[in-house]
């Protein structure tokens, strides 16, 4: 009888646990973890700016993003970026960001900054 009471107590305890909650919950994603292993279907829970959990989370979120038909992956590093002129013209780096690049390593040759407005104009003219 003691064991039955214990098991009932555990079942009540676990059934009273609320679903985990995240600031952002990405659902229905095809998740590539960067290891080279096959992707998994699941959810990604984010707190502030940190990925807190990945898997079948059965969670809630303040913001829920349905990623059905989309892939989620770690950011990519461009180790030899030549986007310096593009960044001078449009500092938003959309062509790289839309391809998943989250870090660009530049500086092969000459430095891109700090530049005065005159230096920036001169570099843009030389690039054309």
C-alpha positions as CSV (number, residue, x, y, z in Angstrom):
1,X,0.0,0.0,0.0
2,X,2.9,2.3,0.8
3,X,4.3,1.9,-2.8
4,X,0.9,2.6,-4.3
5,X,0.6,5.8,-2.3
6,X,4.1,6.8,-3.4
7,X,3.3,6.2,-7.1
8,X,0.1,8.1,-6.8
9,X,1.9,11.0,-5.2
10,X,4.5,11.0,-8.1
11,X,1.8,10.9,-10.7
12,X,0.0,13.8,-9.1
13,X,3.3,15.7,-8.8
14,X,4.2,15.2,-12.5
15,X,0.6,15.9,-13.7
16,X,0.7,19.2,-11.9
17,X,3.9,20.3,-13.5
18,X,3.2,23.0,-16.1
19,X,4.6,22.9,-19.6
20,X,7.9,24.7,-19.9
21,X,7.6,28.3,-21.1
22,X,10.0,30.2,-23.3
23,X,10.3,33.8,-24.6
24,X,10.2,32.4,-28.2
25,X,9.1,28.9,-29.2
26,X,9.9,27.8,-32.8
27,X,7.6,24.9,-33.7
28,X,7.5,22.4,-36.6
29,X,11.1,23.1,-37.5
30,X,13.5,20.7,-39.4
31,X,16.5,21.2,-37.1
32,X,20.1,20.8,-38.3
33,X,22.4,20.9,-35.3
34,X,25.6,21.5,-37.2
35,X,27.1,18.1,-36.4
36,X,26.5,16.6,-39.8
37,X,23.9,14.2,-38.4
38,X,20.5,13.9,-40.0
39,X,18.1,16.6,-39.1
40,X,15.3,16.1,-36.6
41,X,11.8,17.5,-36.5
42,X,11.1,19.4,-33.3
43,X,10.9,22.6,-31.4
44,X,13.4,25.2,-30.2
45,X,12.9,27.1,-27.0
46,X,14.6,30.4,-26.5
47,X,15.1,32.5,-23.4
48,X,16.3,36.0,-24.0
49,X,19.1,35.5,-26.6
50,X,19.9,31.9,-25.7
51,X,18.7,28.6,-27.1
52,X,17.5,26.9,-24.0
53,X,16.1,23.6,-25.3
54,X,15.8,21.6,-28.5
55,X,13.5,18.6,-29.1
56,X,9.9,17.7,-28.6
57,X,9.4,20.2,-25.9
58,X,5.6,20.3,-25.4
59,X,6.1,23.8,-24.3
60,X,4.5,27.3,-24.6
61,X,6.0,30.5,-25.7
62,X,5.3,34.3,-25.4
63,X,6.0,34.3,-29.1
64,X,5.4,31.2,-31.2
65,X,6.9,30.9,-34.7
66,X,5.6,28.1,-36.9
67,X,8.6,27.0,-39.0
68,X,6.6,24.3,-41.0
69,X,8.5,23.6,-44.2
70,X,11.6,25.5,-43.0
71,X,15.0,24.6,-41.6
72,X,16.6,25.8,-38.5
73,X,20.4,25.7,-38.1
74,X,23.2,27.4,-36.2
75,X,24.7,30.5,-37.9
76,X,27.3,30.1,-40.5
77,X,30.8,31.7,-40.4
78,X,32.2,33.3,-43.5
79,X,35.9,33.0,-42.9
80,X,37.1,35.0,-45.8
81,X,34.4,37.7,-46.5
82,X,34.8,40.2,-49.3
83,X,31.6,41.9,-48.4
84,X,33.4,45.0,-47.2
85,X,32.3,47.3,-50.1
86,X,28.8,46.0,-49.9
87,X,28.7,46.8,-46.2
88,X,29.9,50.3,-46.9
89,X,27.1,50.8,-49.3
90,X,24.4,49.1,-47.2
91,X,25.5,48.2,-43.7
92,X,22.5,45.8,-43.1
93,X,24.4,42.9,-44.7
94,X,21.2,41.4,-46.1
95,X,22.8,39.2,-48.7
96,X,24.8,37.3,-46.0
97,X,22.1,37.3,-43.3
98,X,19.6,35.8,-45.6
99,X,22.0,33.0,-46.3
100,X,22.4,32.3,-42.6
101,X,25.8,34.0,-42.1
102,X,26.1,35.3,-38.6
103,X,29.8,36.1,-38.4
104,X,32.1,37.5,-41.1
105,X,35.9,37.6,-40.8
106,X,37.3,40.5,-42.8
107,X,40.5,42.4,-43.1
108,X,42.4,40.5,-45.6
109,X,44.5,43.3,-47.2
110,X,43.3,46.7,-45.8
111,X,41.1,47.6,-42.9
112,X,37.6,48.8,-43.4
113,X,37.6,51.2,-40.6
114,X,37.3,53.4,-38.8
115,X,36.7,55.6,-41.9
116,X,36.0,59.3,-42.2
117,X,33.2,60.2,-44.6
118,X,35.9,61.4,-47.1
119,X,37.7,58.0,-46.9
120,X,34.5,56.1,-47.3
121,X,33.6,58.1,-50.4
122,X,37.0,57.5,-51.9
123,X,36.8,53.7,-51.2
124,X,33.4,53.5,-52.8
125,X,34.6,55.4,-55.9
126,X,37.7,53.1,-56.2
127,X,35.4,50.0,-56.0
128,X,33.3,51.1,-59.0
